[in-house]
Amino acid sequence: NKLGIVVDNLSQIKPILDKMTKEEYQEIKSNTIKIAHKLRSGFYIKKAISELEVID
């Protein structure tokens, strides 16, 4: 989903951010905004309930 970066420890953040391009940053930012909207609107809860109804 490209929503962020993963590090094992905090000392890894600076080298990763130093290598990140503006385009990569914008992609992460854009993807995060899209997912945030879905979370706030209840998209994933509604989807889970809908899938449960299909199972029953």
PDB file of N, CA, C and O in Angstrom:
ATOM      1  N   ASN A   1       0.805  -1.210   0.000  1.00  0.00           N
ATOM      2  CA  ASN A   1       0.000   0.000   0.000  1.00  0.00           C
ATOM      3  C   ASN A   1       0.845   1.271   0.000  1.00  0.00           C
ATOM      4  O   ASN A   1       0.345   2.365  -0.263  1.00  0.00           O
ATOM      5  N   LYS A   2       2.111   1.113   0.294  1.00  0.00           N
ATOM      6  CA  LYS A   2       3.032   2.259   0.337  1.00  0.00           C
ATOM      7  C   LYS A   2       2.477   3.394   1.193  1.00  0.00           C
ATOM      8  O   LYS A   2       2.245   4.504   0.715  1.00  0.00           O
ATOM      9  N   LEU A   3       2.270   3.080   2.484  1.00  0.00           N
ATOM     10  CA  LEU A   3       1.733   4.063   3.419  1.00  0.00           C
ATOM     11  C   LEU A   3       2.798   4.668   4.320  1.00  0.00           C
ATOM     12  O   LEU A   3       2.508   5.593   5.079  1.00  0.00           O
ATOM     13  N   GLY A   4       4.005   4.169   4.253  1.00  0.00           N
ATOM     14  CA  GLY A   4       5.053   4.683   5.124  1.00  0.00           C
ATOM     15  C   GLY A   4       6.315   3.878   4.971  1.00  0.00           C
ATOM     16  O   GLY A   4       6.510   3.178   3.977  1.00  0.00           O
ATOM     17  N   ILE A   5       7.170   3.983   5.963  1.00  0.00           N
ATOM     18  CA  ILE A   5       8.422   3.238   5.961  1.00  0.00           C
ATOM     19  C   ILE A   5       8.475   2.368   7.208  1.00  0.00           C
ATOM     20  O   ILE A   5       7.796   2.639   8.198  1.00  0.00           O
ATOM     21  N   VAL A   6       9.281   1.330   7.148  1.00  0.00           N
ATOM     22  CA  VAL A   6       9.447   0.427   8.285  1.00  0.00           C
ATOM     23  C   VAL A   6      10.923   0.399   8.658  1.00  0.00           C
ATOM     24  O   VAL A   6      11.794   0.256   7.800  1.00  0.00           O
ATOM     25  N   VAL A   7      11.183   0.538   9.944  1.00  0.00           N
ATOM     26  CA  VAL A   7      12.556   0.473  10.441  1.00  0.00           C
ATOM     27  C   VAL A   7      12.609  -0.457  11.639  1.00  0.00           C
ATOM     28  O   VAL A   7      11.619  -0.645  12.346  1.00  0.00           O
ATOM     29  N   ASP A   8      13.773  -1.030  11.852  1.00  0.00           N
ATOM     30  CA  ASP A   8      13.979  -1.868  13.033  1.00  0.00           C
ATOM     31  C   ASP A   8      14.353  -1.025  14.247  1.00  0.00           C
ATOM     32  O   ASP A   8      14.047  -1.384  15.384  1.00  0.00           O
ATOM     33  N   ASN A   9      15.018   0.095  13.993  1.00  0.00           N
ATOM     34  CA  ASN A   9      15.337   1.005  15.095  1.00  0.00           C
ATOM     35  C   ASN A   9      15.399   2.430  14.559  1.00  0.00           C
ATOM     36  O   ASN A   9      15.532   2.646  13.355  1.00  0.00           O
ATOM     37  N   LEU A  10      15.301   3.392  15.460  1.00  0.00           N
ATOM     38  CA  LEU A  10      15.196   4.795  15.067  1.00  0.00           C
ATOM     39  C   LEU A  10      16.418   5.318  14.319  1.00  0.00           C
ATOM     40  O   LEU A  10      16.307   6.292  13.575  1.00  0.00           O
ATOM     41  N   SER A  11      17.559   4.703  14.496  1.00  0.00           N
ATOM     42  CA  SER A  11      18.763   5.169  13.804  1.00  0.00           C
ATOM     43  C   SER A  11      18.678   4.947  12.293  1.00  0.00           C
ATOM     44  O   SER A  11      19.467   5.520  11.542  1.00  0.00           O
ATOM     45  N   GLN A  12      17.741   4.132  11.846  1.00  0.00           N
ATOM     46  CA  GLN A  12      17.585   3.861  10.411  1.00  0.00           C
ATOM     47  C   GLN A  12      16.739   4.914   9.695  1.00  0.00           C
ATOM     48  O   GLN A  12      16.721   4.954   8.465  1.00  0.00           O
ATOM     49  N   ILE A  13      16.046   5.758  10.436  1.00  0.00           N
ATOM     50  CA  ILE A  13      15.119   6.703   9.809  1.00  0.00           C
ATOM     51  C   ILE A  13      15.843   7.718   8.929  1.00  0.00           C
ATOM     52  O   ILE A  13      15.473   7.893   7.769  1.00  0.00           O
ATOM     53  N   LYS A  14      16.858   8.384   9.452  1.00  0.00           N
ATOM     54  CA  LYS A  14      17.527   9.443   8.691  1.00  0.00           C
ATOM     55  C   LYS A  14      18.082   8.957   7.359  1.00  0.00           C
ATOM     56  O   LYS A  14      17.831   9.606   6.343  1.00  0.00           O
ATOM     57  N   PRO A  15      18.828   7.847   7.304  1.00  0.00           N
ATOM     58  CA  PRO A  15      19.327   7.397   5.996  1.00  0.00           C
ATOM     59  C   PRO A  15      18.203   7.085   5.001  1.00  0.00           C
ATOM     60  O   PRO A  15      18.335   7.352   3.806  1.00  0.00           O
ATOM     61  N   ILE A  16      17.124   6.534   5.489  1.00  0.00           N
ATOM     62  CA  ILE A  16      16.004   6.216   4.596  1.00  0.00           C
ATOM     63  C   ILE A  16      15.375   7.498   4.070  1.00  0.00           C
ATOM     64  O   ILE A  16      15.110   7.617   2.874  1.00  0.00           O
ATOM     65  N   LEU A  17      15.135   8.458   4.958  1.00  0.00           N
ATOM     66  CA  LEU A  17      14.533   9.720   4.527  1.00  0.00           C
ATOM     67  C   LEU A  17      15.466  10.502   3.612  1.00  0.00           C
ATOM     68  O   LEU A  17      15.005  11.175   2.690  1.00  0.00           O
ATOM     69  N   ASP A  18      16.767  10.421   3.854  1.00  0.00           N
ATOM     70  CA  ASP A  18      17.734  11.114   2.993  1.00  0.00           C
ATOM     71  C   ASP A  18      17.711  10.567   1.567  1.00  0.00           C
ATOM     72  O   ASP A  18      17.947  11.311   0.615  1.00  0.00           O
ATOM     73  N   LYS A  19      17.432   9.281   1.414  1.00  0.00           N
ATOM     74  CA  LYS A  19      17.396   8.647   0.090  1.00  0.00           C
ATOM     75  C   LYS A  19      16.038   8.799  -0.598  1.00  0.00           C
ATOM     76  O   LYS A  19      15.929   8.605  -1.808  1.00  0.00           O
ATOM     77  N   MET A  20      15.011   9.144   0.168  1.00  0.00           N
ATOM     78  CA  MET A  20      13.656   9.211  -0.383  1.00  0.00           C
ATOM     79  C   MET A  20      13.527  10.402  -1.337  1.00  0.00           C
ATOM     80  O   MET A  20      13.930  11.520  -1.015  1.00  0.00           O
ATOM     81  N   THR A  21      12.963  10.139  -2.508  1.00  0.00           N
ATOM     82  CA  THR A  21      12.742  11.216  -3.473  1.00  0.00           C
ATOM     83  C   THR A  21      11.450  11.949  -3.133  1.00  0.00           C
ATOM     84  O   THR A  21      10.621  11.456  -2.368  1.00  0.00           O
ATOM     85  N   LYS A  22      11.296  13.129  -3.712  1.00  0.00           N
ATOM     86  CA  LYS A  22      10.051  13.883  -3.517  1.00  0.00           C
ATOM     87  C   LYS A  22       8.866  13.093  -4.060  1.00  0.00           C
ATOM     88  O   LYS A  22       7.773  13.133  -3.494  1.00  0.00           O
ATOM     89  N   GLU A  23       9.087  12.381  -5.152  1.00  0.00           N
ATOM     90  CA  GLU A  23       8.018  11.588  -5.755  1.00  0.00           C
ATOM     91  C   GLU A  23       7.583  10.457  -4.825  1.00  0.00           C
ATOM     92  O   GLU A  23       6.390  10.194  -4.674  1.00  0.00           O
ATOM     93  N   GLU A  24       8.557   9.791  -4.202  1.00  0.00           N
ATOM     94  CA  GLU A  24       8.232   8.715  -3.254  1.00  0.00           C
ATOM     95  C   GLU A  24       7.465   9.272  -2.061  1.00  0.00           C
ATOM     96  O   GLU A  24       6.493   8.674  -1.600  1.00  0.00           O
ATOM     97  N   TYR A  25       7.916  10.432  -1.563  1.00  0.00           N
ATOM     98  CA  TYR A  25       7.228  11.071  -0.439  1.00  0.00           C
ATOM     99  C   TYR A  25       5.792  11.419  -0.824  1.00  0.00           C
ATOM    100  O   TYR A  25       4.864  11.163  -0.055  1.00  0.00           O
ATOM    101  N   GLN A  26       5.605  11.997  -2.000  1.00  0.00           N
ATOM    102  CA  GLN A  26       4.264  12.373  -2.446  1.00  0.00           C
ATOM    103  C   GLN A  26       3.365  11.151  -2.611  1.00  0.00           C
ATOM    104  O   GLN A  26       2.172  11.217  -2.314  1.00  0.00           O
ATOM    105  N   GLU A  27       3.926  10.036  -3.081  1.00  0.00           N
ATOM    106  CA  GLU A  27       3.155   8.805  -3.232  1.00  0.00           C
ATOM    107  C   GLU A  27       2.690   8.298  -1.864  1.00  0.00           C
ATOM    108  O   GLU A  27       1.529   7.924  -1.699  1.00  0.00           O
ATOM    109  N   ILE A  28       3.594   8.287  -0.894  1.00  0.00           N
ATOM    110  CA  ILE A  28       3.230   7.857   0.458  1.00  0.00           C
ATOM    111  C   ILE A  28       2.160   8.786   1.027  1.00  0.00           C
ATOM    112  O   ILE A  28       1.181   8.325   1.615  1.00  0.00           O
ATOM    113  N   LYS A  29       2.346  10.077   0.855  1.00  0.00           N
ATOM    114  CA  LYS A  29       1.384  11.061   1.362  1.00  0.00           C
ATOM    115  C   LYS A  29       0.012  10.864   0.720  1.00  0.00           C
ATOM    116  O   LYS A  29      -1.004  10.857   1.415  1.00  0.00           O
ATOM    117  N   SER A  30      -0.018  10.705  -0.591  1.00  0.00           N
ATOM    118  CA  SER A  30      -1.276  10.509  -1.313  1.00  0.00           C
ATOM    119  C   SER A  30      -1.983   9.235  -0.867  1.00  0.00           C
ATOM    120  O   SER A  30      -3.189   9.246  -0.619  1.00  0.00           O
ATOM    121  N   ASN A  31      -1.241   8.143  -0.766  1.00  0.00           N
ATOM    122  CA  ASN A  31      -1.827   6.872  -0.332  1.00  0.00           C
ATOM    123  C   ASN A  31      -2.365   6.971   1.090  1.00  0.00           C
ATOM    124  O   ASN A  31      -3.423   6.419   1.395  1.00  0.00           O
ATOM    125  N   THR A  32      -1.645   7.668   1.955  1.00  0.00           N
ATOM    126  CA  THR A  32      -2.074   7.833   3.341  1.00  0.00           C
ATOM    127  C   THR A  32      -3.369   8.633   3.420  1.00  0.00           C
ATOM    128  O   THR A  32      -4.258   8.302   4.204  1.00  0.00           O
ATOM    129  N   ILE A  33      -3.478   9.671   2.621  1.00  0.00           N
ATOM    130  CA  ILE A  33      -4.702  10.479   2.598  1.00  0.00           C
ATOM    131  C   ILE A  33      -5.889   9.637   2.138  1.00  0.00           C
ATOM    132  O   ILE A  33      -6.976   9.740   2.706  1.00  0.00           O
ATOM    133  N   LYS A  34      -5.691   8.803   1.113  1.00  0.00           N
ATOM    134  CA  LYS A  34      -6.777   7.945   0.616  1.00  0.00           C
ATOM    135  C   LYS A  34      -7.238   6.955   1.681  1.00  0.00           C
ATOM    136  O   LYS A  34      -8.438   6.785   1.895  1.00  0.00           O
ATOM    137  N   ILE A  35      -6.293   6.308   2.343  1.00  0.00           N
ATOM    138  CA  ILE A  35      -6.640   5.332   3.379  1.00  0.00           C
ATOM    139  C   ILE A  35      -7.289   6.031   4.566  1.00  0.00           C
ATOM    140  O   ILE A  35      -8.234   5.500   5.151  1.00  0.00           O
ATOM    141  N   ALA A  36      -6.801   7.204   4.929  1.00  0.00           N
ATOM    142  CA  ALA A  36      -7.380   7.960   6.047  1.00  0.00           C
ATOM    143  C   ALA A  36      -8.845   8.275   5.774  1.00  0.00           C
ATOM    144  O   ALA A  36      -9.684   8.170   6.668  1.00  0.00           O
ATOM    145  N   HIS A  37      -9.148   8.659   4.550  1.00  0.00           N
ATOM    146  CA  HIS A  37     -10.543   8.946   4.185  1.00  0.00           C
ATOM    147  C   HIS A  37     -11.402   7.690   4.337  1.00  0.00           C
ATOM    148  O   HIS A  37     -12.506   7.749   4.879  1.00  0.00           O
ATOM    149  N   LYS A  38     -10.895   6.560   3.860  1.00  0.00           N
ATOM    150  CA  LYS A  38     -11.645   5.308   3.979  1.00  0.00           C
ATOM    151  C   LYS A  38     -11.868   4.940   5.442  1.00  0.00           C
ATOM    152  O   LYS A  38     -12.952   4.486   5.808  1.00  0.00           O
ATOM    153  N   LEU A  39     -10.857   5.131   6.275  1.00  0.00           N
ATOM    154  CA  LEU A  39     -10.992   4.825   7.702  1.00  0.00           C
ATOM    155  C   LEU A  39     -12.040   5.721   8.356  1.00  0.00           C
ATOM    156  O   LEU A  39     -12.890   5.241   9.106  1.00  0.00           O
ATOM    157  N   ARG A  40     -11.980   7.016   8.074  1.00  0.00           N
ATOM    158  CA  ARG A  40     -12.929   7.955   8.686  1.00  0.00           C
ATOM    159  C   ARG A  40     -14.359   7.719   8.229  1.00  0.00           C
ATOM    160  O   ARG A  40     -15.299   7.953   8.988  1.00  0.00           O
ATOM    161  N   SER A  41     -14.530   7.263   7.007  1.00  0.00           N
ATOM    162  CA  SER A  41     -15.881   7.049   6.480  1.00  0.00           C
ATOM    163  C   SER A  41     -16.446   5.688   6.858  1.00  0.00           C
ATOM    164  O   SER A  41     -17.601   5.395   6.550  1.00  0.00           O
ATOM    165  N   GLY A  42     -15.650   4.849   7.523  1.00  0.00           N
ATOM    166  CA  GLY A  42     -16.128   3.535   7.935  1.00  0.00           C
ATOM    167  C   GLY A  42     -16.095   2.493   6.834  1.00  0.00           C
ATOM    168  O   GLY A  42     -16.752   1.457   6.942  1.00  0.00           O
ATOM    169  N   PHE A  43     -15.346   2.748   5.785  1.00  0.00           N
ATOM    170  CA  PHE A  43     -15.297   1.839   4.642  1.00  0.00           C
ATOM    171  C   PHE A  43     -14.959   0.412   5.048  1.00  0.00           C
ATOM    172  O   PHE A  43     -15.626  -0.532   4.626  1.00  0.00           O
ATOM    173  N   TYR A  44     -13.925   0.252   5.867  1.00  0.00           N
ATOM    174  CA  TYR A  44     -13.467  -1.098   6.211  1.00  0.00           C
ATOM    175  C   TYR A  44     -14.446  -1.818   7.136  1.00  0.00           C
ATOM    176  O   TYR A  44     -14.611  -3.033   7.031  1.00  0.00           O
ATOM    177  N   ILE A  45     -15.092  -1.091   8.034  1.00  0.00           N
ATOM    178  CA  ILE A  45     -16.112  -1.697   8.899  1.00  0.00           C
ATOM    179  C   ILE A  45     -17.298  -2.145   8.054  1.00  0.00           C
ATOM    180  O   ILE A  45     -17.798  -3.259   8.214  1.00  0.00           O
ATOM    181  N   LYS A  46     -17.744  -1.275   7.157  1.00  0.00           N
ATOM    182  CA  LYS A  46     -18.874  -1.614   6.281  1.00  0.00           C
ATOM    183  C   LYS A  46     -18.542  -2.822   5.413  1.00  0.00           C
ATOM    184  O   LYS A  46     -19.385  -3.697   5.211  1.00  0.00           O
ATOM    185  N   LYS A  47     -17.325  -2.869   4.905  1.00  0.00           N
ATOM    186  CA  LYS A  47     -16.899  -3.989   4.069  1.00  0.00           C
ATOM    187  C   LYS A  47     -16.898  -5.285   4.874  1.00  0.00           C
ATOM    188  O   LYS A  47     -17.362  -6.317   4.389  1.00  0.00           O
ATOM    189  N   ALA A  48     -16.380  -5.237   6.101  1.00  0.00           N
ATOM    190  CA  ALA A  48     -16.339  -6.434   6.950  1.00  0.00           C
ATOM    191  C   ALA A  48     -17.748  -6.924   7.268  1.00  0.00           C
ATOM    192  O   ALA A  48     -18.009  -8.126   7.229  1.00  0.00           O
ATOM    193  N   ILE A  49     -18.653  -6.009   7.580  1.00  0.00           N
ATOM    194  CA  ILE A  49     -20.043  -6.388   7.874  1.00  0.00           C
ATOM    195  C   ILE A  49     -20.694  -6.991   6.643  1.00  0.00           C
ATOM    196  O   ILE A  49     -21.407  -7.991   6.738  1.00  0.00           O
ATOM    197  N   SER A  50     -20.454  -6.392   5.496  1.00  0.00           N
ATOM    198  CA  SER A  50     -21.013  -6.907   4.247  1.00  0.00           C
ATOM    199  C   SER A  50     -20.519  -8.320   3.970  1.00  0.00           C
ATOM    200  O   SER A  50     -21.293  -9.177   3.543  1.00  0.00           O
ATOM    201  N   GLU A  51     -19.245  -8.565   4.211  1.00  0.00           N
ATOM    202  CA  GLU A  51     -18.687  -9.899   3.984  1.00  0.00           C
ATOM    203  C   GLU A  51     -19.239 -10.904   4.990  1.00  0.00           C
ATOM    204  O   GLU A  51     -19.425 -12.073   4.651  1.00  0.00           O
ATOM    205  N   LEU A  52     -19.502 -10.472   6.210  1.00  0.00           N
ATOM    206  CA  LEU A  52     -20.113 -11.360   7.203  1.00  0.00           C
ATOM    207  C   LEU A  52     -21.524 -11.753   6.786  1.00  0.00           C
ATOM    208  O   LEU A  52     -21.933 -12.899   6.972  1.00  0.00           O
ATOM    209  N   GLU A  53     -22.264 -10.806   6.225  1.00  0.00           N
ATOM    210  CA  GLU A  53     -23.627 -11.086   5.781  1.00  0.00           C
ATOM    211  C   GLU A  53     -23.634 -12.118   4.665  1.00  0.00           C
ATOM    212  O   GLU A  53     -24.556 -12.930   4.579  1.00  0.00           O
ATOM    213  N   VAL A  54     -22.623 -12.098   3.814  1.00  0.00           N
ATOM    214  CA  VAL A  54     -22.519 -13.061   2.718  1.00  0.00           C
ATOM    215  C   VAL A  54     -22.243 -14.454   3.273  1.00  0.00           C
ATOM    216  O   VAL A  54     -22.759 -15.442   2.751  1.00  0.00           O
ATOM    217  N   ILE A  55     -21.432 -14.540   4.327  1.00  0.00           N
ATOM    218  CA  ILE A  55     -21.094 -15.831   4.929  1.00  0.00           C
ATOM    219  C   ILE A  55     -22.322 -16.469   5.557  1.00  0.00           C
ATOM    220  O   ILE A  55     -22.531 -17.675   5.422  1.00  0.00           O
ATOM    221  N   ASP A  56     -23.144 -15.670   6.246  1.00  0.00           N
ATOM    222  CA  ASP A  56     -24.341 -16.204   6.898  1.00  0.00           C
ATOM    223  C   ASP A  56     -25.299 -16.603   5.845  1.00  0.00           C
ATOM    224  O   ASP A  56     -26.390 -17.084   6.153  1.00  0.00           O
TER     225      ASP A  56
END
